[in-house]
């Protein structure tokens, strides 16, 4: 349990009233008795806070923290029975994580083909064997006494020479990227062997915001044979920061 306690009266009023407006009464939900989405809605509608204001996340986790230690498993409002001086102030960490989206992206690419010098056609970028689109053979016109070309089926006539190859259609795959911000009551959640599910599965962590870019991994398109289709949630980079200064400023009215 945190040794810090005591917040401003204004912060205590917000915590108490939002809890009452939540009304879900669900123990161990993200913000004590409501989801974070519901909490953001109340803050926006009744307290004039923007949903992307990080103060909302701090209030939410403060409510959850006091619920965990004050209610002994029931759904009562912990702020009804204590005054501002008794409210516990939690330690909160902010995680910024760059990770693969849940679903990969895909597209079809036409790889141009050219004669490979051995009578066949090969796609220029991926080296696939191409089909002939237009072939001709030379025939002798006895009546007119000259040679001419006619279209033929390259697959069935040994005298046929392919003049034009079909572009090879290749399906390519890549992972779009999410840059997500999480707030948590827990420290050191991430490690070298952890994907983003380590944060998502934590009971004391909320997803604050996600900025998605489906084309972020577009430069790393791969054919299916080389694509890792189970890399959803793979973390490319992450940072952790304790937000004690912001918590103190919001809940007490001044930084500690």
Backbone as CSV, one residue per row, in Angstrom:
resi,resn,N_x,N_y,N_z,CA_x,CA_y,CA_z,C_x,C_y,C_z
1,UNK,0.837,-1.184,0.000,0.000,0.000,0.000,0.879,1.242,0.000
2,UNK,0.454,2.237,-0.774,1.219,3.474,-0.834,1.204,4.177,0.510
3,UNK,2.345,4.788,0.864,2.423,5.552,2.103,1.908,6.969,1.919
4,UNK,1.630,7.345,0.693,1.166,8.700,0.422,-0.353,8.748,0.483
5,UNK,-0.875,9.758,1.097,-2.318,9.949,1.079,-2.625,11.414,1.343
6,UNK,-3.867,11.768,1.023,-4.301,13.145,1.204,-4.301,13.902,-0.106
7,UNK,-5.501,14.268,-0.592,-5.633,14.980,-1.856,-6.461,16.238,-1.630
8,UNK,-6.574,17.066,-2.644,-7.369,18.283,-2.527,-8.852,17.945,-2.475
9,UNK,-9.633,18.858,-1.946,-11.081,18.631,-1.861,-11.705,18.539,-3.253
10,UNK,-11.232,19.341,-4.175,-11.777,19.297,-5.531,-11.550,17.936,-6.181
11,UNK,-10.335,17.394,-6.004,-10.046,16.077,-6.575,-10.903,14.999,-5.917
12,UNK,-11.110,15.107,-4.608,-11.940,14.137,-3.875,-13.387,14.183,-4.367
13,UNK,-13.898,15.381,-4.624,-15.273,15.521,-5.128,-15.409,14.847,-6.495
14,UNK,-14.430,15.066,-7.346,-14.472,14.435,-8.667,-14.491,12.917,-8.533
15,UNK,-13.595,12.371,-7.731,-13.523,10.921,-7.561,-14.836,10.352,-7.020
16,UNK,-15.398,11.019,-6.042,-16.624,10.515,-5.417,-17.810,10.597,-6.382
17,UNK,-17.950,11.720,-7.073,-19.103,11.901,-7.942,-19.040,11.012,-9.181
18,UNK,-17.854,10.886,-9.756,-17.744,10.028,-10.937,-18.036,8.586,-10.579
19,UNK,-17.587,8.163,-9.398,-17.902,6.800,-8.958,-19.423,6.609,-8.901
20,UNK,-20.122,7.575,-8.318,-21.568,7.465,-8.210,-22.265,7.464,-9.554
21,UNK,-21.730,8.197,-10.508,-22.342,8.255,-11.836,-22.058,7.004,-12.647
22,UNK,-20.975,6.307,-12.305,-20.652,5.092,-13.052,-21.762,4.071,-12.943
23,UNK,-22.150,3.780,-11.724,-23.344,2.978,-11.484,-23.294,1.543,-11.925
24,UNK,-22.140,1.045,-12.415,-22.104,-0.344,-12.868,-21.947,-1.318,-11.710
25,UNK,-21.279,-0.878,-10.669,-21.119,-1.737,-9.496,-20.357,-3.013,-9.756
26,UNK,-19.440,-2.970,-10.711,-18.690,-4.179,-11.052,-17.348,-4.187,-10.319
27,UNK,-17.147,-5.051,-9.350,-15.858,-5.115,-8.652,-14.709,-5.377,-9.622
28,UNK,-13.586,-4.741,-9.332,-12.350,-4.958,-10.079,-12.433,-4.534,-11.544
29,UNK,-13.348,-3.650,-11.896,-13.321,-3.107,-13.246,-12.219,-2.055,-13.325
30,UNK,-11.956,-1.564,-14.510,-10.757,-0.753,-14.735,-10.678,0.473,-13.832
31,UNK,-11.790,1.142,-13.642,-11.781,2.380,-12.854,-12.543,2.218,-11.540
32,UNK,-12.518,1.029,-11.000,-13.196,0.768,-9.730,-14.560,0.178,-9.931
33,UNK,-15.479,0.973,-10.518,-16.810,0.426,-10.783,-17.283,0.716,-12.201
34,UNK,-16.391,1.082,-13.089,-16.766,1.287,-14.490,-15.556,1.049,-15.383
35,UNK,-15.830,0.819,-16.644,-14.740,0.678,-17.608,-14.090,2.032,-17.843
36,UNK,-12.908,2.018,-18.423,-12.234,3.279,-18.716,-12.999,4.074,-19.767
37,UNK,-13.605,3.389,-20.730,-14.397,4.094,-21.740,-15.573,4.809,-21.093
38,UNK,-16.235,4.126,-20.154,-17.336,4.768,-19.444,-16.862,5.922,-18.589
39,UNK,-15.709,5.755,-17.964,-15.140,6.796,-17.117,-14.817,8.043,-17.934
40,UNK,-14.216,7.846,-19.109,-13.899,8.977,-19.977,-15.161,9.728,-20.383
41,UNK,-16.214,8.969,-20.677,-17.462,9.610,-21.072,-18.036,10.496,-19.978
42,UNK,-17.998,10.019,-18.743,-18.506,10.814,-17.615,-17.657,12.069,-17.411
43,UNK,-16.349,11.895,-17.469,-15.449,13.030,-17.293,-15.675,14.092,-18.364
44,UNK,-15.909,13.639,-19.578,-16.117,14.573,-20.683,-17.464,15.284,-20.572
45,UNK,-18.487,14.519,-20.241,-19.835,15.087,-20.240,-20.111,15.982,-19.043
46,UNK,-19.638,15.582,-17.876,-20.025,16.291,-16.650,-18.913,17.157,-16.044
47,UNK,-17.668,16.909,-16.434,-16.575,17.645,-15.811,-15.712,18.402,-16.813
48,UNK,-16.144,18.404,-18.063,-15.481,19.209,-19.075,-14.091,18.763,-19.467
49,UNK,-13.735,17.517,-19.171,-12.408,17.032,-19.534,-12.436,16.399,-20.925
50,UNK,-11.407,16.623,-21.661,-11.281,15.966,-22.966,-10.904,14.502,-22.750
51,UNK,-11.427,13.657,-23.617,-11.174,12.221,-23.457,-9.707,11.866,-23.665
52,UNK,-8.973,12.738,-24.371,-7.546,12.462,-24.570,-6.676,13.156,-23.519
53,UNK,-7.289,13.723,-22.491,-6.551,14.339,-21.394,-6.044,13.238,-20.468
54,UNK,-4.744,13.160,-20.249,-4.173,12.091,-19.440,-4.600,12.176,-17.975
55,UNK,-5.111,13.324,-17.530,-5.633,13.426,-16.168,-6.750,12.416,-15.926
56,UNK,-7.516,12.111,-16.970,-8.616,11.156,-16.833,-8.075,9.782,-16.425
57,UNK,-6.943,9.392,-17.008,-6.342,8.096,-16.667,-5.865,8.082,-15.215
58,UNK,-5.327,9.212,-14.750,-4.854,9.286,-13.365,-6.022,9.170,-12.395
59,UNK,-7.115,9.874,-12.660,-8.301,9.751,-11.813,-8.819,8.313,-11.809
60,UNK,-8.862,7.721,-12.982,-9.381,6.353,-13.106,-8.590,5.383,-12.234
61,UNK,-7.263,5.407,-12.355,-6.447,4.455,-11.607,-6.397,4.789,-10.121
62,UNK,-6.573,6.053,-9.769,-6.676,6.407,-8.356,-7.945,5.804,-7.761
63,UNK,-9.033,5.859,-8.516,-10.280,5.242,-8.065,-10.096,3.737,-7.895
64,UNK,-9.453,3.118,-8.857,-9.243,1.667,-8.763,-8.355,1.323,-7.576
65,UNK,-7.294,2.085,-7.374,-6.356,1.811,-6.299,-7.057,1.891,-4.943
66,UNK,-7.869,2.914,-4.754,-8.584,3.058,-3.482,-9.662,1.992,-3.336
67,UNK,-10.269,1.597,-4.450,-11.227,0.492,-4.410,-10.539,-0.780,-3.919
68,UNK,-9.353,-1.065,-4.465,-8.639,-2.293,-4.104,-8.355,-2.387,-2.612
69,UNK,-8.067,-1.250,-1.987,-7.641,-1.269,-0.588,-8.716,-0.829,0.397
70,UNK,-9.861,-0.336,-0.078,-10.844,0.239,0.837,-12.155,-0.527,0.925
71,UNK,-12.502,-1.306,-0.079,-13.866,-1.839,-0.135,-14.002,-3.294,0.293
72,UNK,-12.877,-4.004,0.470,-12.907,-5.416,0.883,-13.810,-6.266,-0.007
73,UNK,-13.778,-6.004,-1.297,-14.461,-6.873,-2.245,-15.882,-6.485,-2.601
74,UNK,-16.494,-5.512,-1.914,-17.839,-5.120,-2.335,-17.733,-3.967,-3.332
75,UNK,-18.888,-3.455,-3.793,-18.875,-2.437,-4.838,-19.217,-1.052,-4.294
76,UNK,-19.082,-0.848,-3.008,-19.435,0.448,-2.437,-18.423,1.515,-2.843
77,UNK,-18.872,2.739,-2.793,-18.049,3.885,-3.160,-17.042,4.150,-2.039
78,UNK,-15.739,3.952,-2.285,-14.763,4.129,-1.205,-14.638,5.581,-0.762
79,UNK,-15.072,6.502,-1.583,-14.908,7.925,-1.266,-16.086,8.482,-0.469
80,UNK,-17.120,7.651,-0.242,-18.246,8.071,0.593,-17.874,8.057,2.066
81,UNK,-16.973,7.167,2.434,-16.681,6.949,3.856,-15.371,7.580,4.311
82,UNK,-14.656,8.218,3.405,-13.402,8.870,3.776,-13.382,10.283,3.213
83,UNK,-12.670,11.158,3.885,-12.508,12.519,3.408,-11.270,12.653,2.544
84,UNK,-11.019,13.831,2.023,-9.856,14.046,1.150,-8.537,13.630,1.789
85,UNK,-8.390,13.818,3.096,-7.113,13.522,3.752,-6.801,12.034,3.811
86,UNK,-7.812,11.192,3.633,-7.615,9.746,3.748,-7.502,9.040,2.394
87,UNK,-7.657,9.777,1.312,-7.562,9.143,-0.008,-6.113,8.738,-0.284
88,UNK,-5.921,7.515,-0.713,-4.584,7.006,-1.014,-4.124,7.500,-2.393
89,UNK,-2.869,7.869,-2.473,-2.296,8.352,-3.732,-1.406,7.253,-4.306
90,UNK,-1.758,6.697,-5.448,-0.975,5.580,-5.997,0.235,6.059,-6.782
91,UNK,1.158,5.134,-6.990,2.194,5.334,-7.989,1.639,4.842,-9.321
92,UNK,1.846,5.622,-10.352,1.319,5.285,-11.667,2.443,5.384,-12.690
93,UNK,2.460,4.424,-13.620,3.463,4.408,-14.682,2.784,4.543,-16.036
94,UNK,3.474,5.217,-16.922,3.003,5.436,-18.291,3.903,4.636,-19.240
95,UNK,3.282,3.831,-20.095,4.016,3.030,-21.066,3.667,3.494,-22.483
96,UNK,4.686,3.796,-23.268,4.510,4.059,-24.697,5.086,2.861,-25.451
97,UNK,4.255,2.226,-26.255,4.657,0.966,-26.878,4.359,1.003,-28.374
98,UNK,5.361,0.666,-29.158,5.201,0.537,-30.602,5.134,-0.951,-30.921
99,UNK,4.010,-1.401,-31.453,3.809,-2.851,-31.592,2.970,-3.184,-32.811
100,UNK,3.033,-4.441,-33.241,2.222,-4.903,-34.368,0.738,-4.877,-34.014
101,UNK,-0.060,-4.590,-35.014,-1.507,-4.636,-34.830,-1.981,-6.082,-34.671
102,UNK,-3.248,-6.240,-34.323,-3.789,-7.592,-34.122,-3.890,-8.362,-35.431
103,UNK,-4.108,-7.646,-36.537,-4.292,-8.300,-37.832,-3.293,-7.759,-38.850
104,UNK,-2.763,-8.655,-39.672,-1.820,-8.224,-40.691,-2.557,-7.680,-41.917
105,UNK,-1.805,-6.940,-42.743,-2.332,-6.356,-43.973,-1.859,-7.195,-45.165
106,UNK,-2.592,-7.094,-46.260,-2.228,-7.859,-47.447,-2.640,-7.116,-48.711
107,UNK,-1.922,-7.384,-49.797,-2.268,-6.803,-51.094,-1.723,-7.706,-52.190
108,UNK,-2.274,-7.537,-53.391,-1.761,-8.263,-54.550,-0.881,-7.328,-55.376
109,UNK,0.288,-7.854,-55.753,1.273,-7.076,-56.488,1.548,-7.762,-57.818
110,UNK,1.553,-6.983,-58.919,1.852,-7.533,-60.230,3.334,-7.334,-60.517
111,UNK,4.059,-8.437,-60.512,5.496,-8.403,-60.737,5.757,-8.586,-62.230
112,UNK,6.310,-7.559,-62.859,6.550,-7.607,-64.295,7.507,-8.711,-64.686
113,UNK,7.241,-9.362,-65.836,8.049,-10.498,-66.285,8.855,-10.141,-67.529
114,UNK,9.969,-10.834,-67.695,10.814,-10.632,-68.856,11.464,-11.948,-69.243
115,UNK,11.951,-11.981,-70.473,12.632,-13.180,-70.975,13.888,-13.419,-70.152
116,UNK,14.048,-14.655,-69.690,15.206,-14.956,-68.847,16.399,-15.478,-69.642
117,UNK,16.303,-15.484,-70.972,17.424,-15.903,-71.817,17.486,-17.384,-72.092
118,UNK,16.591,-18.152,-71.458,16.609,-19.604,-71.681,15.286,-20.096,-72.262
119,UNK,14.540,-19.173,-72.827,13.258,-19.543,-73.423,12.084,-19.393,-72.486
120,UNK,12.345,-19.039,-71.291,11.269,-18.855,-70.324,11.168,-17.415,-69.872
121,UNK,10.205,-17.176,-69.001,10.017,-15.838,-68.457,10.110,-15.874,-66.939
122,UNK,10.723,-14.842,-66.363,10.906,-14.769,-64.917,10.482,-13.396,-64.423
123,UNK,9.745,-13.378,-63.304,9.321,-12.088,-62.754,10.540,-11.332,-62.240
124,UNK,10.529,-10.002,-62.445,11.733,-9.201,-62.231,12.134,-9.106,-60.765
125,UNK,11.144,-8.952,-59.862,11.491,-8.702,-58.463,11.566,-9.968,-57.627
126,UNK,10.657,-10.917,-57.880,10.588,-12.101,-57.014,11.057,-13.385,-57.687
127,UNK,11.436,-13.302,-58.967,12.032,-14.462,-59.634,11.096,-15.626,-59.840
128,UNK,9.801,-15.361,-59.969,8.838,-16.441,-60.197,8.756,-16.774,-61.692
129,UNK,8.437,-18.034,-61.980,8.287,-18.460,-63.372,6.977,-17.919,-63.946
130,UNK,7.054,-17.276,-65.082,5.882,-16.594,-65.651,5.249,-17.403,-66.779
131,UNK,3.976,-17.142,-66.994,3.252,-17.744,-68.112,3.342,-16.831,-69.330
132,UNK,3.323,-17.456,-70.489,3.371,-16.692,-71.734,1.982,-16.128,-72.041
133,UNK,1.956,-14.869,-72.408,0.689,-14.225,-72.761,0.466,-14.173,-74.269
134,UNK,1.547,-14.029,-75.013,1.415,-13.926,-76.475,2.642,-14.550,-77.117
135,UNK,2.418,-15.545,-77.984,3.519,-16.242,-78.651,3.262,-16.308,-80.155
136,UNK,4.339,-16.373,-80.914,4.226,-16.472,-82.375,5.173,-17.544,-82.898
137,UNK,4.889,-17.995,-84.108,5.802,-18.888,-84.806,5.943,-18.380,-86.239
138,UNK,7.015,-18.746,-86.842,7.272,-18.313,-88.222,6.801,-19.402,-89.182
139,UNK,6.059,-19.007,-90.183,5.595,-19.951,-91.210,5.978,-19.417,-92.606
140,UNK,6.037,-20.369,-93.550,6.399,-19.984,-94.918,5.147,-19.970,-95.784
141,UNK,4.909,-18.847,-96.401,3.786,-18.694,-97.314,4.294,-19.034,-98.707
142,UNK,3.983,-20.262,-99.160,4.497,-20.700,-100.450,3.916,-19.891,-101.603
143,UNK,2.655,-19.556,-101.491,2.002,-18.830,-102.581,2.627,-17.471,-102.801
144,UNK,2.923,-16.779,-101.716,3.499,-15.437,-101.803,5.020,-15.466,-101.715
145,UNK,5.567,-16.633,-101.374,7.007,-16.837,-101.270,7.669,-15.886,-100.258
146,UNK,7.115,-15.903,-99.054,7.795,-15.143,-97.979,7.394,-15.751,-96.636
147,UNK,8.195,-15.415,-95.635,7.931,-15.899,-94.276,7.084,-14.884,-93.511
148,UNK,6.181,-15.405,-92.708,5.351,-14.541,-91.869,5.152,-15.195,-90.496
149,UNK,4.626,-14.367,-89.575,4.404,-14.868,-88.212,2.912,-15.020,-87.954
150,UNK,2.595,-16.028,-87.187,1.215,-16.204,-86.744,1.207,-16.553,-85.259
151,UNK,0.108,-16.208,-84.585,0.002,-16.500,-83.158,-0.155,-18.000,-82.948
152,UNK,0.424,-18.474,-81.878,0.372,-19.898,-81.593,0.304,-20.127,-80.089
153,UNK,0.115,-21.384,-79.737,0.051,-21.764,-78.328,1.425,-22.252,-77.894
154,UNK,2.072,-21.442,-77.095,3.451,-21.730,-76.702,3.578,-23.032,-75.930
155,UNK,2.497,-23.424,-75.268,2.550,-24.639,-74.469,2.470,-25.912,-75.275
156,UNK,2.024,-25.836,-76.521,1.794,-27.050,-77.300,2.582,-27.095,-78.603
157,UNK,3.268,-26.040,-78.933,3.967,-25.986,-80.222,5.430,-25.650,-79.959
158,UNK,6.302,-26.581,-80.328,7.731,-26.389,-80.063,8.314,-25.239,-80.860
159,UNK,7.662,-24.860,-81.947,8.190,-23.771,-82.779,7.737,-22.397,-82.281
160,UNK,6.866,-22.388,-81.271,6.366,-21.112,-80.742,7.444,-20.406,-79.924
161,UNK,7.485,-19.109,-80.085,8.391,-18.287,-79.288,7.563,-17.230,-78.568
162,UNK,7.704,-17.178,-77.253,6.908,-16.214,-76.485,7.414,-14.801,-76.751
163,UNK,6.491,-13.906,-77.028,6.831,-12.511,-77.285,6.466,-11.599,-76.110
164,UNK,5.509,-12.041,-75.333,5.050,-11.203,-74.215,4.612,-12.105,-73.061
165,UNK,5.105,-11.771,-71.846,4.822,-12.599,-70.674,3.776,-11.941,-69.795
166,UNK,2.981,-12.795,-69.131,2.004,-12.282,-68.169,2.712,-11.809,-66.899
167,UNK,2.276,-10.678,-66.372,2.779,-10.261,-65.056,2.388,-11.306,-64.024
168,UNK,3.300,-11.585,-63.109,3.035,-12.585,-62.073,2.345,-11.916,-60.881
169,UNK,1.192,-12.444,-60.504,0.438,-11.876,-59.380,0.920,-12.507,-58.074
170,UNK,1.415,-11.656,-57.183,1.973,-12.131,-55.922,1.215,-11.494,-54.760
171,UNK,0.793,-12.307,-53.790,0.152,-11.778,-52.593,1.235,-11.482,-51.557
172,UNK,1.224,-10.252,-51.064,2.229,-9.794,-50.107,1.575,-9.475,-48.761
173,UNK,2.336,-9.655,-47.699,1.823,-9.492,-46.342,2.753,-8.593,-45.545
174,UNK,2.169,-7.827,-44.630,2.978,-7.040,-43.703,2.134,-6.699,-42.474
175,UNK,2.814,-6.305,-41.408,2.136,-5.926,-40.175,2.007,-4.406,-40.082
176,UNK,0.774,-3.924,-39.909,0.597,-2.537,-39.558,1.068,-2.295,-38.132
177,UNK,1.303,-1.057,-37.785,1.886,-0.720,-36.491,0.923,0.136,-35.666
178,UNK,0.801,-0.199,-34.399,0.095,0.637,-33.418,1.121,1.268,-32.485
179,UNK,0.893,2.529,-32.150,1.679,3.182,-31.111,0.718,3.491,-29.970
180,UNK,0.761,2.657,-28.936,-0.233,2.695,-27.863,0.362,3.275,-26.582
181,UNK,-0.502,3.976,-25.848,-0.130,4.527,-24.547,-0.980,3.840,-23.491
182,UNK,-0.309,3.238,-22.514,-0.979,2.568,-21.405,-0.604,3.263,-20.099
183,UNK,-1.552,3.258,-19.154,-1.263,3.701,-17.791,-1.490,2.513,-16.865
184,UNK,-0.629,2.378,-15.877,-0.693,1.193,-15.030,-0.307,1.502,-13.596
185,UNK,-0.858,0.706,-12.680,-0.452,0.739,-11.282,0.744,-0.175,-11.035
186,UNK,1.216,-0.820,-12.085,2.298,-1.787,-11.947,3.559,-1.311,-12.662
187,UNK,4.688,-1.609,-12.064,5.987,-1.258,-12.612,6.632,-2.492,-13.247
188,UNK,7.505,-2.238,-14.218,8.313,-3.310,-14.833,7.458,-4.435,-15.418
189,UNK,6.400,-4.068,-16.100,5.562,-5.087,-16.743,6.263,-5.662,-17.964
190,UNK,6.905,-4.801,-18.722,7.528,-5.238,-19.967,8.913,-5.834,-19.694
191,UNK,9.312,-6.749,-20.583,10.669,-7.290,-20.560,11.027,-7.733,-21.970
192,UNK,12.215,-8.238,-22.143,12.701,-8.559,-23.486,11.899,-9.661,-24.164
193,UNK,11.212,-10.492,-23.398,10.456,-11.608,-23.972,8.956,-11.341,-24.010
194,UNK,8.573,-10.093,-23.864,7.164,-9.753,-23.686,6.603,-9.061,-24.923
195,UNK,5.421,-9.506,-25.390,4.733,-8.727,-26.408,3.699,-7.842,-25.722
196,UNK,2.889,-7.153,-26.506,2.006,-6.145,-25.916,0.927,-6.763,-25.030
197,UNK,0.705,-8.067,-25.145,-0.296,-8.727,-24.300,0.078,-8.662,-22.824
198,UNK,1.358,-8.468,-22.520,1.766,-8.329,-21.113,1.066,-7.135,-20.475
199,UNK,0.914,-6.076,-21.229,0.177,-4.915,-20.743,-1.324,-5.141,-20.826
200,UNK,-1.765,-5.698,-21.927,-3.206,-5.870,-22.142,-3.831,-6.819,-21.126
201,UNK,-3.065,-7.770,-20.641,-3.592,-8.765,-19.706,-3.439,-8.359,-18.245
202,UNK,-2.799,-7.218,-17.997,-2.612,-6.778,-16.622,-3.910,-6.201,-16.067
203,UNK,-4.325,-6.666,-14.882,-5.577,-6.200,-14.275,-5.532,-4.715,-13.918
204,UNK,-4.347,-4.207,-13.650,-4.226,-2.837,-13.171,-3.694,-1.883,-14.232
205,UNK,-3.996,-2.193,-15.483,-3.511,-1.388,-16.604,-4.678,-1.016,-17.509
206,UNK,-4.666,0.242,-17.995,-5.694,0.681,-18.930,-5.035,1.174,-20.214
207,UNK,-5.689,0.934,-21.330,-5.246,1.462,-22.615,-5.778,2.877,-22.746
208,UNK,-4.872,3.835,-22.774,-5.291,5.231,-22.845,-5.573,5.671,-24.276
209,UNK,-4.676,5.326,-25.198,-4.836,5.818,-26.567,-3.995,4.961,-27.498
210,UNK,-4.454,4.843,-28.747,-3.699,4.126,-29.766,-3.740,4.900,-31.068
211,UNK,-2.575,5.105,-31.639,-2.442,5.727,-32.948,-2.034,4.627,-33.926
212,UNK,-2.912,4.313,-34.875,-2.688,3.182,-35.775,-2.225,3.636,-37.144
213,UNK,-1.370,2.828,-37.745,-0.907,3.078,-39.113,-0.768,1.737,-39.817
214,UNK,-1.758,1.426,-40.644,-1.755,0.131,-41.327,-0.645,0.011,-42.356
215,UNK,-0.119,1.154,-42.822,0.935,1.122,-43.830,2.330,1.281,-43.240
216,UNK,2.412,1.300,-41.902,3.708,1.554,-41.268,4.742,0.498,-41.617
217,UNK,4.321,-0.733,-41.800,5.260,-1.802,-42.143,5.299,-2.121,-43.619
218,UNK,4.788,-1.193,-44.436,4.645,-1.425,-45.872,5.987,-1.670,-46.557
219,UNK,7.056,-1.118,-46.010,8.381,-1.310,-46.607,8.933,-2.710,-46.362
220,UNK,8.241,-3.492,-45.530,8.710,-4.828,-45.185,7.710,-5.891,-45.631
221,UNK,7.154,-5.689,-46.813,6.210,-6.665,-47.362,6.942,-7.964,-47.696
222,UNK,6.261,-9.084,-47.421,6.874,-10.387,-47.673,5.855,-11.336,-48.273
223,UNK,6.340,-12.302,-49.032,5.463,-13.372,-49.497,5.165,-14.299,-48.321
224,UNK,4.138,-15.101,-48.487,3.673,-15.931,-47.372,4.762,-16.862,-46.844
225,UNK,5.609,-17.364,-47.724,6.657,-18.310,-47.308,7.617,-17.702,-46.297
226,UNK,7.749,-16.367,-46.310,8.715,-15.706,-45.431,8.039,-14.815,-44.382
227,UNK,6.720,-14.869,-44.351,5.972,-13.977,-43.451,5.644,-14.688,-42.138
228,UNK,5.880,-13.998,-41.028,5.549,-14.556,-39.703,4.137,-14.128,-39.330
229,UNK,3.174,-14.993,-39.602,1.778,-14.606,-39.413,1.346,-14.630,-37.951
230,UNK,2.211,-15.079,-37.040,1.854,-15.111,-35.621,2.499,-13.964,-34.836
231,UNK,3.010,-12.947,-35.535,3.724,-11.855,-34.871,2.809,-10.723,-34.402
232,UNK,1.510,-11.008,-34.241,0.622,-9.971,-33.722,1.045,-9.619,-32.293
233,UNK,1.065,-8.326,-32.018,1.455,-7.877,-30.687,2.948,-7.742,-30.475
234,UNK,3.748,-8.132,-31.474,5.201,-8.031,-31.323,5.604,-6.580,-31.045
235,UNK,6.429,-6.377,-30.038,6.834,-5.028,-29.632,8.137,-4.644,-30.333
236,UNK,8.103,-3.495,-31.001,9.295,-2.984,-31.674,10.091,-2.053,-30.761
237,UNK,9.387,-1.303,-29.940,10.061,-0.362,-29.052,9.093,0.032,-27.942
238,UNK,9.615,0.361,-26.765,8.744,0.808,-25.679,9.537,1.647,-24.684
239,UNK,8.804,2.516,-23.996,9.380,3.353,-22.953,8.451,3.352,-21.746
240,UNK,9.030,3.381,-20.576,8.266,3.425,-19.334,8.659,4.678,-18.556
241,UNK,7.663,5.340,-17.979,7.919,6.570,-17.225,7.007,6.623,-16.001
242,UNK,7.561,6.899,-14.856,6.742,7.125,-13.673,6.174,8.539,-13.741
243,UNK,4.865,8.673,-13.488,4.224,9.988,-13.625,3.878,10.571,-12.254
244,UNK,4.761,10.377,-11.291,4.507,10.845,-9.929,4.277,12.350,-9.872
245,UNK,5.047,13.096,-10.622,4.901,14.566,-10.626,3.499,14.956,-11.070
246,UNK,3.028,14.358,-12.163,1.700,14.677,-12.687,0.598,14.253,-11.714
247,UNK,0.785,13.103,-11.056,-0.205,12.618,-10.090,-0.313,13.585,-8.920
248,UNK,0.811,13.989,-8.394,0.811,14.911,-7.255,0.176,16.254,-7.633
249,UNK,0.519,16.744,-8.808,-0.015,18.036,-9.236,-1.533,17.977,-9.408
250,UNK,-2.028,16.880,-9.975,-3.463,16.764,-10.216,-4.245,16.540,-8.915
251,UNK,-3.790,15.600,-8.072,-4.573,15.195,-6.913,-4.393,16.119,-5.704
252,UNK,-3.205,16.689,-5.578,-2.944,17.548,-4.416,-3.004,19.040,-4.774
253,UNK,-2.942,19.311,-6.072,-2.985,20.700,-6.501,-1.621,21.323,-6.679
254,UNK,-0.566,20.573,-6.343,0.789,21.070,-6.522,1.734,19.880,-6.577
255,UNK,2.858,20.011,-7.306,3.813,18.897,-7.360,4.524,18.722,-6.040
256,UNK,4.897,17.455,-5.755,5.618,17.173,-4.516,7.093,17.320,-4.697
